[in-house]
Amino acid sequence: MTPSLNRTEVRTRRAVPDLLADLLAGPALPGARCAGLAPEHDVDPLPGETHDQHAARLTRAAARCADCPASTTCAQIAAELPERFRVGIWAGRAHGLPHVRRGAA
């Protein structure tokens, strides 16, 4: 039996992924080096991507953040997100990636 969700949970489950996409593509992070590159920062491997390619992509994503002018704002946004949505690369840090050592990506 699947537990039922209340209306707030349903709205949150739909709204947060949309919020994440908007943040990476929109003006909320002016000057962000990741703008328009959301798949580069995603947790899940891309179709056809090997483990090594996945790790290399996340390493590139984290490196892109190194001197990004939006890094502080990005870190603040990540800190405010529910943990289950704080996944991938945020302000140069890997979140929600148990197979990636902290600081490795």
N, CA, C and O atoms as a DFTB+ gen file, in Angstrom:
420 C
 N C O
     1  1       0.834      -1.173       0.000
     2  2       0.000       0.000       0.000
     3  2       0.882       1.240       0.000
     4  3       1.795       1.343       0.819
     5  1       0.632       2.164      -0.883
     6  2       1.389       3.401      -0.982
     7  2       0.806       4.422      -0.016
     8  3      -0.405       4.644      -0.013
     9  1       1.660       5.056       0.817
    10  2       1.127       6.070       1.720
    11  2       0.628       7.270       0.921
    12  3       1.203       7.644      -0.101
    13  1      -0.444       7.855       1.412
    14  2      -0.983       9.015       0.711
    15  2      -0.200      10.257       1.111
    16  3       0.334      10.342       2.217
    17  1      -0.140      11.205       0.208
    18  2       0.552      12.463       0.444
    19  2      -0.467      13.566       0.658
    20  3      -1.520      13.583       0.020
    21  1      -0.153      14.483       1.552
    22  2      -1.050      15.623       1.682
    23  2      -0.732      16.620       0.575
    24  3       0.272      16.477      -0.122
    25  1      -1.567      17.610       0.414
    26  2      -1.405      18.553      -0.704
    27  2      -0.074      19.299      -0.656
    28  3       0.529      19.551      -1.700
    29  1       0.387      19.653       0.535
    30  2       1.663      20.360       0.650
    31  2       2.807      19.480       0.158
    32  3       3.687      19.958      -0.558
    33  1       2.807      18.193       0.535
    34  2       3.861      17.283       0.084
    35  2       3.839      17.118      -1.424
    36  3       4.896      17.059      -2.052
    37  1       2.663      17.044      -2.013
    38  2       2.553      16.910      -3.466
    39  2       3.101      18.162      -4.134
    40  3       3.870      18.063      -5.089
    41  1       2.717      19.340      -3.646
    42  2       3.219      20.590      -4.226
    43  2       4.728      20.680      -4.083
    44  3       5.411      21.098      -5.018
    45  1       5.267      20.291      -2.915
    46  2       6.708      20.363      -2.687
    47  2       7.443      19.418      -3.617
    48  3       8.469      19.788      -4.188
    49  1       6.944      18.220      -3.779
    50  2       7.616      17.257      -4.655
    51  2       7.643      17.739      -6.090
    52  3       8.592      17.443      -6.816
    53  1       6.646      18.461      -6.513
    54  2       6.637      18.987      -7.875
    55  2       7.415      20.289      -7.960
    56  3       8.087      20.540      -8.960
    57  1       7.336      21.118      -6.932
    58  2       7.905      22.460      -6.994
    59  2       9.422      22.474      -6.867
    60  3      10.076      23.261      -7.551
    61  1      10.002      21.638      -6.023
    62  2      11.437      21.720      -5.786
    63  2      12.257      21.394      -7.025
    64  3      13.187      22.142      -7.325
    65  1      11.971      20.317      -7.769
    66  2      12.753      20.100      -8.992
    67  2      12.624      21.271      -9.971
    68  3      13.595      21.633     -10.636
    69  1      11.440      21.858     -10.061
    70  2      11.264      23.024     -10.925
    71  2      12.084      24.199     -10.406
    72  3      12.677      24.942     -11.187
    73  1      12.116      24.364      -9.077
    74  2      12.923      25.421      -8.472
    75  2      14.392      25.226      -8.807
    76  3      15.081      26.182      -9.163
    77  1      14.872      23.998      -8.696
    78  2      16.275      23.725      -9.004
    79  2      16.600      24.066     -10.455
    80  3      17.625      24.688     -10.736
    81  1      15.743      23.667     -11.357
    82  2      15.966      23.981     -12.775
    83  2      15.957      25.487     -12.996
    84  3      16.787      26.011     -13.738
    85  1      15.026      26.182     -12.357
    86  2      14.956      27.640     -12.492
    87  2      16.210      28.304     -11.936
    88  3      16.722      29.258     -12.522
    89  1      16.708      27.803     -10.803
    90  2      17.902      28.392     -10.200
    91  2      19.119      28.255     -11.102
    92  3      19.918      29.181     -11.234
    93  1      19.248      27.083     -11.722
    94  2      20.415      26.867     -12.574
    95  2      20.319      27.598     -13.902
    96  3      21.340      27.892     -14.524
    97  1      19.116      27.891     -14.336
    98  2      18.943      28.526     -15.645
    99  2      18.613      30.003     -15.556
   100  3      18.761      30.728     -16.540
   101  1      18.174      30.457     -14.410
   102  2      17.629      31.805     -14.319
   103  2      18.537      32.804     -13.643
   104  3      19.681      32.503     -13.303
   105  1      18.010      33.994     -13.454
   106  2      18.785      35.103     -12.919
   107  2      18.999      35.046     -11.409
   108  3      19.648      35.939     -10.864
   109  1      18.479      34.030     -10.705
   110  2      18.650      33.939      -9.257
   111  2      20.125      33.795      -8.878
   112  3      20.515      34.137      -7.762
   113  1      20.929      33.299      -9.786
   114  2      22.362      33.153      -9.565
   115  2      23.111      33.909     -10.666
   116  3      23.726      33.291     -11.535
   117  1      23.060      35.245     -10.631
   118  2      23.712      36.004     -11.700
   119  2      25.202      35.698     -11.777
   120  3      25.906      35.675     -10.768
   121  1      25.654      35.467     -12.984
   122  2      27.058      35.171     -13.225
   123  2      27.448      33.727     -12.968
   124  3      28.622      33.371     -13.063
   125  1      26.464      32.891     -12.641
   126  2      26.768      31.489     -12.341
   127  2      27.373      30.799     -13.558
   128  3      26.832      30.878     -14.661
   129  1      28.483      30.132     -13.349
   130  2      29.160      29.440     -14.449
   131  2      28.424      28.171     -14.864
   132  3      28.716      27.595     -15.912
   133  1      27.462      27.730     -14.038
   134  2      26.705      26.515     -14.357
   135  2      25.414      26.825     -15.110
   136  3      24.692      25.904     -15.492
   137  1      25.116      28.093     -15.327
   138  2      23.857      28.471     -15.981
   139  2      23.701      27.728     -17.301
   140  3      24.567      27.789     -18.174
   141  1      22.583      27.029     -17.427
   142  2      22.291      26.273     -18.633
   143  2      22.988      24.926     -18.719
   144  3      22.869      24.231     -19.728
   145  1      23.719      24.546     -17.667
   146  2      24.478      23.297     -17.681
   147  2      23.995      22.324     -16.607
   148  3      24.780      21.519     -16.106
   149  1      22.729      22.389     -16.255
   150  2      22.185      21.573     -15.172
   151  2      22.576      20.097     -15.269
   152  3      22.945      19.522     -14.245
   153  1      22.517      19.455     -16.428
   154  2      22.884      18.028     -16.465
   155  2      24.314      17.764     -16.005
   156  3      24.603      16.680     -15.498
   157  1      25.199      18.718     -16.168
   158  2      26.584      18.540     -15.732
   159  2      26.686      18.384     -14.221
   160  3      27.632      17.773     -13.723
   161  1      25.730      18.925     -13.495
   162  2      25.762      18.915     -12.035
   163  2      24.826      17.878     -11.434
   164  3      24.727      17.774     -10.212
   165  1      24.139      17.112     -12.271
   166  2      23.174      16.123     -11.794
   167  2      23.851      14.915     -11.167
   168  3      24.955      14.531     -11.553
   169  1      23.172      14.326     -10.198
   170  2      23.658      13.139      -9.499
   171  2      23.679      11.920     -10.397
   172  3      24.671      11.194     -10.455
   173  1      22.596      11.705     -11.085
   174  2      22.442      10.476     -11.855
   175  2      23.345      10.460     -13.086
   176  3      23.550      11.482     -13.741
   177  1      23.879       9.277     -13.384
   178  2      24.653       9.160     -14.619
   179  2      23.765       9.498     -15.820
   180  3      22.570       9.203     -15.828
   181  1      24.358      10.109     -16.807
   182  2      23.631      10.409     -18.038
   183  2      23.494       9.122     -18.843
   184  3      24.274       8.191     -18.641
   185  1      22.530       9.048     -19.743
   186  2      22.358       7.832     -20.549
   187  2      23.670       7.462     -21.269
   188  3      24.271       8.288     -21.955
   189  1      24.088       6.221     -21.097
   190  2      25.295       5.735     -21.762
   191  2      26.590       6.138     -21.073
   192  3      27.667       5.788     -21.557
   193  1      26.524       6.843     -19.988
   194  2      27.715       7.329     -19.299
   195  2      28.310       6.213     -18.424
   196  3      27.590       5.583     -17.649
   197  1      29.602       5.974     -18.549
   198  2      30.266       4.978     -17.711
   199  2      30.528       5.568     -16.323
   200  3      30.380       6.772     -16.109
   201  1      30.915       4.708     -15.394
   202  2      31.238       5.173     -14.040
   203  2      32.356       6.218     -14.091
   204  3      32.265       7.258     -13.438
   205  1      33.409       5.943     -14.865
   206  2      34.527       6.887     -14.968
   207  2      34.094       8.208     -15.600
   208  3      34.521       9.275     -15.157
   209  1      33.255       8.145     -16.625
   210  2      32.757       9.376     -17.255
   211  2      31.900      10.168     -16.277
   212  3      31.980      11.396     -16.231
   213  1      31.087       9.475     -15.501
   214  2      30.236      10.113     -14.497
   215  2      31.096      10.842     -13.464
   216  3      30.847      12.005     -13.149
   217  1      32.108      10.150     -12.942
   218  2      33.005      10.760     -11.954
   219  2      33.741      11.963     -12.546
   220  3      33.892      12.985     -11.877
   221  1      34.194      11.849     -13.785
   222  2      34.903      12.956     -14.434
   223  2      33.979      14.150     -14.643
   224  3      34.396      15.296     -14.472
   225  1      32.724      13.889     -15.013
   226  2      31.758      14.976     -15.221
   227  2      31.523      15.727     -13.922
   228  3      31.494      16.958     -13.913
   229  1      31.354      14.994     -12.819
   230  2      31.119      15.654     -11.537
   231  2      32.355      16.407     -11.055
   232  3      32.233      17.450     -10.412
   233  1      33.534      15.892     -11.357
   234  2      34.770      16.597     -11.018
   235  2      34.860      17.910     -11.799
   236  3      35.228      18.943     -11.238
   237  1      34.522      17.871     -13.101
   238  2      34.508      19.101     -13.911
   239  2      33.489      20.098     -13.359
   240  3      33.753      21.299     -13.293
   241  1      32.324      19.584     -12.963
   242  2      31.275      20.461     -12.429
   243  2      31.761      21.157     -11.165
   244  3      31.562      22.361     -11.003
   245  1      32.396      20.410     -10.271
   246  2      32.898      21.001      -9.030
   247  2      34.000      22.028      -9.324
   248  3      34.053      23.081      -8.689
   249  1      34.865      21.723     -10.273
   250  2      35.934      22.647     -10.636
   251  2      35.385      23.937     -11.219
   252  3      35.954      25.007     -11.006
   253  1      34.282      23.845     -11.954
   254  2      33.651      25.016     -12.546
   255  2      33.239      26.016     -11.460
   256  3      33.196      27.224     -11.695
   257  1      32.942      25.496     -10.281
   258  2      32.484      26.334      -9.171
   259  2      33.621      27.069      -8.463
   260  3      33.367      28.007      -7.708
   261  1      34.852      26.663      -8.691
   262  2      35.987      27.145      -7.905
   263  2      36.046      28.660      -7.763
   264  3      36.226      29.163      -6.655
   265  1      35.902      29.379      -8.835
   266  2      35.970      30.843      -8.758
   267  2      34.700      31.485      -9.310
   268  3      34.730      32.584      -9.864
   269  1      33.589      30.776      -9.145
   270  2      32.302      31.260      -9.643
   271  2      31.800      32.411      -8.765
   272  3      31.795      32.295      -7.540
   273  1      31.383      33.509      -9.378
   274  2      30.889      34.641      -8.592
   275  2      29.582      34.351      -7.852
   276  3      29.212      35.101      -6.949
   277  1      28.887      33.294      -8.214
   278  2      27.618      32.964      -7.553
   279  2      27.788      31.891      -6.480
   280  3      26.794      31.430      -5.918
   281  1      29.008      31.488      -6.187
   282  2      29.263      30.379      -5.278
   283  2      28.667      30.591      -3.885
   284  3      28.089      29.661      -3.322
   285  1      28.791      31.772      -3.325
   286  2      28.258      32.036      -1.983
   287  2      26.745      31.917      -1.969
   288  3      26.178      31.289      -1.075
   289  1      26.086      32.516      -2.954
   290  2      24.626      32.424      -3.040
   291  2      24.198      30.989      -3.277
   292  3      23.219      30.528      -2.689
   293  1      24.911      30.283      -4.123
   294  2      24.616      28.883      -4.410
   295  2      24.696      28.050      -3.134
   296  3      23.822      27.221      -2.879
   297  1      25.739      28.265      -2.333
   298  2      25.897      27.523      -1.081
   299  2      24.751      27.830      -0.120
   300  3      24.271      26.941       0.584
   301  1      24.317      29.085      -0.092
   302  2      23.195      29.462       0.777
   303  2      21.907      28.778       0.330
   304  3      21.145      28.279       1.158
   305  1      21.669      28.755      -0.965
   306  2      20.470      28.099      -1.499
   307  2      20.516      26.607      -1.176
   308  3      19.520      26.033      -0.736
   309  1      21.670      25.983      -1.393
   310  2      21.809      24.554      -1.108
   311  2      21.521      24.267       0.361
   312  3      20.869      23.273       0.684
   313  1      22.000      25.126       1.246
   314  2      21.792      24.922       2.677
   315  2      20.316      25.017       3.060
   316  3      19.891      24.417       4.048
   317  1      19.538      25.762       2.287
   318  2      18.119      25.950       2.588
   319  2      17.230      24.867       1.972
   320  3      16.073      24.723       2.366
   321  1      17.753      24.113       1.023
   322  2      16.960      23.063       0.389
   323  2      16.774      21.876       1.319
   324  3      17.656      21.574       2.123
   325  1      15.634      21.200       1.217
   326  2      15.494      19.937       1.953
   327  2      16.598      18.977       1.492
   328  3      16.932      18.940       0.307
   329  1      17.153      18.216       2.409
   330  2      18.288      17.350       2.090
   331  2      18.036      16.437       0.902
   332  3      18.943      16.184       0.108
   333  1      16.814      15.940       0.775
   334  2      16.543      15.006      -0.323
   335  2      16.642      15.681      -1.690
   336  3      16.758      14.992      -2.704
   337  1      16.599      17.014      -1.737
   338  2      16.736      17.744      -3.001
   339  2      18.110      18.368      -3.158
   340  3      18.435      18.891      -4.225
   341  1      18.913      18.321      -2.120
   342  2      20.260      18.892      -2.171
   343  2      21.201      17.795      -2.635
   344  3      21.954      17.224      -1.847
   345  1      21.144      17.513      -3.918
   346  2      21.955      16.460      -4.509
   347  2      22.689      17.009      -5.720
   348  3      22.235      17.951      -6.370
   349  1      23.813      16.411      -6.006
   350  2      24.616      16.879      -7.131
   351  2      25.697      17.826      -6.651
   352  3      26.110      17.773      -5.493
   353  1      26.146      18.678      -7.526
   354  2      27.206      19.625      -7.194
   355  2      26.583      20.987      -6.911
   356  3      25.901      21.560      -7.760
   357  1      26.823      21.489      -5.722
   358  2      26.346      22.806      -5.285
   359  2      27.542      23.558      -4.714
   360  3      28.166      23.087      -3.763
   361  1      27.863      24.696      -5.267
   362  2      28.978      25.531      -4.789
   363  2      30.270      24.718      -4.666
   364  3      31.055      24.911      -3.737
   365  1      30.473      23.813      -5.612
   366  2      31.704      23.039      -5.651
   367  2      31.737      21.828      -4.748
   368  3      32.758      21.143      -4.677
   369  1      30.648      21.544      -4.054
   370  2      30.601      20.393      -3.145
   371  2      29.618      19.353      -3.655
   372  3      28.554      19.676      -4.184
   373  1      30.005      18.097      -3.481
   374  2      29.134      16.989      -3.863
   375  2      28.150      16.736      -2.727
   376  3      28.543      16.609      -1.568
   377  1      26.867      16.664      -3.073
   378  2      25.818      16.375      -2.098
   379  2      25.023      15.166      -2.583
   380  3      24.704      15.049      -3.766
   381  1      24.709      14.272      -1.651
   382  2      23.870      13.128      -1.978
   383  2      24.540      12.104      -2.873
   384  3      23.871      11.364      -3.593
   385  1      25.863      12.062      -2.826
   386  2      26.604      11.120      -3.661
   387  2      27.427      10.202      -2.766
   388  3      28.613      10.452      -2.555
   389  1      26.818       9.143      -2.237
   390  2      27.545       8.302      -1.293
   391  2      28.788       7.640      -1.874
   392  3      29.692       7.267      -1.127
   393  1      28.847       7.489      -3.191
   394  2      29.996       6.822      -3.813
   395  2      31.127       7.785      -4.134
   396  3      32.175       7.356      -4.616
   397  1      30.941       9.089      -3.876
   398  2      31.994      10.080      -4.117
   399  2      32.476      10.585      -2.769
   400  3      31.685      11.107      -1.983
   401  1      33.781      10.434      -2.490
   402  2      34.324      10.928      -1.223
   403  2      34.179      12.431      -1.153
   404  3      34.358      13.118      -2.159
   405  1      33.858      12.952       0.016
   406  2      33.736      14.398       0.225
   407  2      35.048      15.057      -0.180
   408  3      36.123      14.644       0.256
   409  1      34.950      16.077      -1.013
   410  2      36.117      16.774      -1.492
   411  2      36.731      16.164      -2.742
   412  3      37.613      16.767      -3.354
   413  1      36.279      14.977      -3.130
   414  2      36.832      14.312      -4.318
   415  2      36.223      14.875      -5.580
   416  3      36.845      14.834      -6.641
   417  1      35.018      15.400      -5.481
   418  2      34.359      15.948      -6.675
   419  2      34.364      17.438      -6.626
   420  3      33.856      18.088      -7.540
